[in-house]
Amino acid sequence: MELLDDSSISARLTGLRWERRGDTIVSVVKRGDFAAALAFVNQVGALAEARNHHPDIAISWATVTLTLTTHSAGGLTDADLDLAAAVDALG
């Protein structure tokens, strides 16, 4: 996988609910309660499995923090931004 340059990353993040943090992008999603947060994590898991690209996931009651990077490439690739957009489409 090929790393994206800074301008490509910025352009692809426009309109998404993700923030760049160095070589990662992060999204913090809040749901109504733990059960709703867990259901969201399961939806993200299904997307990740289908793409064979998996985020780091932290869940704290109703808050889910997702972190994406392509470890094998050492930074951000199309796979990260594609999965970010798919996660955002979950609502």
MODELLER restraints for C-alpha pairs under 7 A, 6 or more apart:
rsr = mdl.restraints
at = mdl.atoms
rsr.add(forms.Gaussian(group=physical.xy_distance, feature=features.Distance(at['CA:1:A'], at['CA:73:A']), mean=6.20, stdev=0.5))
rsr.add(forms.Gaussian(group=physical.xy_distance, feature=features.Distance(at['CA:1:A'], at['CA:77:A']), mean=6.66, stdev=0.5))
rsr.add(forms.Gaussian(group=physical.xy_distance, feature=features.Distance(at['CA:2:A'], at['CA:73:A']), mean=6.92, stdev=0.5))
rsr.add(forms.Gaussian(group=physical.xy_distance, feature=features.Distance(at['CA:2:A'], at['CA:77:A']), mean=6.07, stdev=0.5))
rsr.add(forms.Gaussian(group=physical.xy_distance, feature=features.Distance(at['CA:3:A'], at['CA:73:A']), mean=6.57, stdev=0.5))
rsr.add(forms.Gaussian(group=physical.xy_distance, feature=features.Distance(at['CA:3:A'], at['CA:75:A']), mean=6.23, stdev=0.5))
rsr.add(forms.Gaussian(group=physical.xy_distance, feature=features.Distance(at['CA:3:A'], at['CA:76:A']), mean=5.62, stdev=0.5))
rsr.add(forms.Gaussian(group=physical.xy_distance, feature=features.Distance(at['CA:3:A'], at['CA:77:A']), mean=4.87, stdev=0.5))
rsr.add(forms.Gaussian(group=physical.xy_distance, feature=features.Distance(at['CA:4:A'], at['CA:76:A']), mean=5.92, stdev=0.5))
rsr.add(forms.Gaussian(group=physical.xy_distance, feature=features.Distance(at['CA:4:A'], at['CA:77:A']), mean=5.31, stdev=0.5))
rsr.add(forms.Gaussian(group=physical.xy_distance, feature=features.Distance(at['CA:12:A'], at['CA:81:A']), mean=6.79, stdev=0.5))
rsr.add(forms.Gaussian(group=physical.xy_distance, feature=features.Distance(at['CA:16:A'], at['CA:85:A']), mean=6.63, stdev=0.5))
rsr.add(forms.Gaussian(group=physical.xy_distance, feature=features.Distance(at['CA:16:A'], at['CA:88:A']), mean=6.80, stdev=0.5))
rsr.add(forms.Gaussian(group=physical.xy_distance, feature=features.Distance(at['CA:17:A'], at['CA:27:A']), mean=6.23, stdev=0.5))
rsr.add(forms.Gaussian(group=physical.xy_distance, feature=features.Distance(at['CA:17:A'], at['CA:88:A']), mean=6.80, stdev=0.5))
rsr.add(forms.Gaussian(group=physical.xy_distance, feature=features.Distance(at['CA:18:A'], at['CA:25:A']), mean=6.03, stdev=0.5))
rsr.add(forms.Gaussian(group=physical.xy_distance, feature=features.Distance(at['CA:18:A'], at['CA:26:A']), mean=5.30, stdev=0.5))
rsr.add(forms.Gaussian(group=physical.xy_distance, feature=features.Distance(at['CA:18:A'], at['CA:27:A']), mean=4.64, stdev=0.5))
rsr.add(forms.Gaussian(group=physical.xy_distance, feature=features.Distance(at['CA:19:A'], at['CA:25:A']), mean=5.37, stdev=0.5))
rsr.add(forms.Gaussian(group=physical.xy_distance, feature=features.Distance(at['CA:19:A'], at['CA:26:A']), mean=5.23, stdev=0.5))
rsr.add(forms.Gaussian(group=physical.xy_distance, feature=features.Distance(at['CA:19:A'], at['CA:27:A']), mean=6.44, stdev=0.5))
rsr.add(forms.Gaussian(group=physical.xy_distance, feature=features.Distance(at['CA:20:A'], at['CA:26:A']), mean=6.35, stdev=0.5))
rsr.add(forms.Gaussian(group=physical.xy_distance, feature=features.Distance(at['CA:23:A'], at['CA:69:A']), mean=6.58, stdev=0.5))
rsr.add(forms.Gaussian(group=physical.xy_distance, feature=features.Distance(at['CA:23:A'], at['CA:75:A']), mean=4.73, stdev=0.5))
rsr.add(forms.Gaussian(group=physical.xy_distance, feature=features.Distance(at['CA:23:A'], at['CA:76:A']), mean=6.05, stdev=0.5))
rsr.add(forms.Gaussian(group=physical.xy_distance, feature=features.Distance(at['CA:24:A'], at['CA:67:A']), mean=6.49, stdev=0.5))
rsr.add(forms.Gaussian(group=physical.xy_distance, feature=features.Distance(at['CA:24:A'], at['CA:68:A']), mean=5.49, stdev=0.5))
rsr.add(forms.Gaussian(group=physical.xy_distance, feature=features.Distance(at['CA:24:A'], at['CA:69:A']), mean=4.88, stdev=0.5))
rsr.add(forms.Gaussian(group=physical.xy_distance, feature=features.Distance(at['CA:24:A'], at['CA:75:A']), mean=6.67, stdev=0.5))
rsr.add(forms.Gaussian(group=physical.xy_distance, feature=features.Distance(at['CA:24:A'], at['CA:76:A']), mean=6.45, stdev=0.5))
rsr.add(forms.Gaussian(group=physical.xy_distance, feature=features.Distance(at['CA:25:A'], at['CA:67:A']), mean=5.72, stdev=0.5))
rsr.add(forms.Gaussian(group=physical.xy_distance, feature=features.Distance(at['CA:25:A'], at['CA:68:A']), mean=5.33, stdev=0.5))
rsr.add(forms.Gaussian(group=physical.xy_distance, feature=features.Distance(at['CA:25:A'], at['CA:69:A']), mean=6.80, stdev=0.5))
rsr.add(forms.Gaussian(group=physical.xy_distance, feature=features.Distance(at['CA:26:A'], at['CA:66:A']), mean=5.57, stdev=0.5))
rsr.add(forms.Gaussian(group=physical.xy_distance, feature=features.Distance(at['CA:26:A'], at['CA:67:A']), mean=4.53, stdev=0.5))
rsr.add(forms.Gaussian(group=physical.xy_distance, feature=features.Distance(at['CA:26:A'], at['CA:68:A']), mean=6.48, stdev=0.5))
rsr.add(forms.Gaussian(group=physical.xy_distance, feature=features.Distance(at['CA:27:A'], at['CA:65:A']), mean=5.79, stdev=0.5))
rsr.add(forms.Gaussian(group=physical.xy_distance, feature=features.Distance(at['CA:27:A'], at['CA:66:A']), mean=5.25, stdev=0.5))
rsr.add(forms.Gaussian(group=physical.xy_distance, feature=features.Distance(at['CA:27:A'], at['CA:67:A']), mean=6.69, stdev=0.5))
rsr.add(forms.Gaussian(group=physical.xy_distance, feature=features.Distance(at['CA:28:A'], at['CA:63:A']), mean=6.89, stdev=0.5))
rsr.add(forms.Gaussian(group=physical.xy_distance, feature=features.Distance(at['CA:28:A'], at['CA:64:A']), mean=5.73, stdev=0.5))
rsr.add(forms.Gaussian(group=physical.xy_distance, feature=features.Distance(at['CA:28:A'], at['CA:65:A']), mean=4.47, stdev=0.5))
rsr.add(forms.Gaussian(group=physical.xy_distance, feature=features.Distance(at['CA:28:A'], at['CA:66:A']), mean=6.43, stdev=0.5))
rsr.add(forms.Gaussian(group=physical.xy_distance, feature=features.Distance(at['CA:29:A'], at['CA:63:A']), mean=5.75, stdev=0.5))
rsr.add(forms.Gaussian(group=physical.xy_distance, feature=features.Distance(at['CA:29:A'], at['CA:64:A']), mean=5.14, stdev=0.5))
rsr.add(forms.Gaussian(group=physical.xy_distance, feature=features.Distance(at['CA:29:A'], at['CA:65:A']), mean=6.36, stdev=0.5))
rsr.add(forms.Gaussian(group=physical.xy_distance, feature=features.Distance(at['CA:30:A'], at['CA:62:A']), mean=5.64, stdev=0.5))
rsr.add(forms.Gaussian(group=physical.xy_distance, feature=features.Distance(at['CA:30:A'], at['CA:63:A']), mean=4.49, stdev=0.5))
rsr.add(forms.Gaussian(group=physical.xy_distance, feature=features.Distance(at['CA:30:A'], at['CA:64:A']), mean=6.29, stdev=0.5))
rsr.add(forms.Gaussian(group=physical.xy_distance, feature=features.Distance(at['CA:31:A'], at['CA:37:A']), mean=5.31, stdev=0.5))
rsr.add(forms.Gaussian(group=physical.xy_distance, feature=features.Distance(at['CA:31:A'], at['CA:62:A']), mean=5.11, stdev=0.5))
rsr.add(forms.Gaussian(group=physical.xy_distance, feature=features.Distance(at['CA:31:A'], at['CA:63:A']), mean=6.39, stdev=0.5))
rsr.add(forms.Gaussian(group=physical.xy_distance, feature=features.Distance(at['CA:32:A'], at['CA:62:A']), mean=6.05, stdev=0.5))
rsr.add(forms.Gaussian(group=physical.xy_distance, feature=features.Distance(at['CA:33:A'], at['CA:61:A']), mean=6.48, stdev=0.5))
rsr.add(forms.Gaussian(group=physical.xy_distance, feature=features.Distance(at['CA:33:A'], at['CA:62:A']), mean=4.61, stdev=0.5))
rsr.add(forms.Gaussian(group=physical.xy_distance, feature=features.Distance(at['CA:34:A'], at['CA:61:A']), mean=4.67, stdev=0.5))
rsr.add(forms.Gaussian(group=physical.xy_distance, feature=features.Distance(at['CA:34:A'], at['CA:62:A']), mean=4.67, stdev=0.5))
rsr.add(forms.Gaussian(group=physical.xy_distance, feature=features.Distance(at['CA:37:A'], at['CA:62:A']), mean=5.18, stdev=0.5))
rsr.add(forms.Gaussian(group=physical.xy_distance, feature=features.Distance(at['CA:37:A'], at['CA:63:A']), mean=6.49, stdev=0.5))
rsr.add(forms.Gaussian(group=physical.xy_distance, feature=features.Distance(at['CA:37:A'], at['CA:64:A']), mean=6.46, stdev=0.5))
rsr.add(forms.Gaussian(group=physical.xy_distance, feature=features.Distance(at['CA:44:A'], at['CA:87:A']), mean=6.31, stdev=0.5))
rsr.add(forms.Gaussian(group=physical.xy_distance, feature=features.Distance(at['CA:48:A'], at['CA:54:A']), mean=5.02, stdev=0.5))
rsr.add(forms.Gaussian(group=physical.xy_distance, feature=features.Distance(at['CA:55:A'], at['CA:66:A']), mean=6.12, stdev=0.5))
rsr.add(forms.Gaussian(group=physical.xy_distance, feature=features.Distance(at['CA:55:A'], at['CA:67:A']), mean=5.45, stdev=0.5))
rsr.add(forms.Gaussian(group=physical.xy_distance, feature=features.Distance(at['CA:55:A'], at['CA:68:A']), mean=4.89, stdev=0.5))
rsr.add(forms.Gaussian(group=physical.xy_distance, feature=features.Distance(at['CA:56:A'], at['CA:66:A']), mean=5.73, stdev=0.5))
rsr.add(forms.Gaussian(group=physical.xy_distance, feature=features.Distance(at['CA:56:A'], at['CA:67:A']), mean=5.04, stdev=0.5))
rsr.add(forms.Gaussian(group=physical.xy_distance, feature=features.Distance(at['CA:56:A'], at['CA:68:A']), mean=6.54, stdev=0.5))
rsr.add(forms.Gaussian(group=physical.xy_distance, feature=features.Distance(at['CA:57:A'], at['CA:64:A']), mean=6.97, stdev=0.5))
rsr.add(forms.Gaussian(group=physical.xy_distance, feature=features.Distance(at['CA:57:A'], at['CA:65:A']), mean=5.82, stdev=0.5))
rsr.add(forms.Gaussian(group=physical.xy_distance, feature=features.Distance(at['CA:57:A'], at['CA:66:A']), mean=4.84, stdev=0.5))
rsr.add(forms.Gaussian(group=physical.xy_distance, feature=features.Distance(at['CA:57:A'], at['CA:67:A']), mean=6.61, stdev=0.5))
rsr.add(forms.Gaussian(group=physical.xy_distance, feature=features.Distance(at['CA:58:A'], at['CA:64:A']), mean=5.71, stdev=0.5))
rsr.add(forms.Gaussian(group=physical.xy_distance, feature=features.Distance(at['CA:58:A'], at['CA:65:A']), mean=5.11, stdev=0.5))
rsr.add(forms.Gaussian(group=physical.xy_distance, feature=features.Distance(at['CA:58:A'], at['CA:66:A']), mean=6.63, stdev=0.5))
rsr.add(forms.Gaussian(group=physical.xy_distance, feature=features.Distance(at['CA:59:A'], at['CA:65:A']), mean=6.40, stdev=0.5))
rsr.add(forms.Gaussian(group=physical.xy_distance, feature=features.Distance(at['CA:68:A'], at['CA:80:A']), mean=5.83, stdev=0.5))
rsr.add(forms.Gaussian(group=physical.xy_distance, feature=features.Distance(at['CA:69:A'], at['CA:75:A']), mean=5.55, stdev=0.5))
rsr.add(forms.Gaussian(group=physical.xy_distance, feature=features.Distance(at['CA:69:A'], at['CA:76:A']), mean=5.19, stdev=0.5))
rsr.add(forms.Gaussian(group=physical.xy_distance, feature=features.Distance(at['CA:69:A'], at['CA:80:A']), mean=5.97, stdev=0.5))
rsr.add(forms.Gaussian(group=physical.xy_distance, feature=features.Distance(at['CA:70:A'], at['CA:76:A']), mean=5.68, stdev=0.5))
rsr.add(forms.Gaussian(group=physical.xy_distance, feature=features.Distance(at['CA:70:A'], at['CA:77:A']), mean=6.39, stdev=0.5))
rsr.add(forms.Gaussian(group=physical.xy_distance, feature=features.Distance(at['CA:70:A'], at['CA:80:A']), mean=6.77, stdev=0.5))
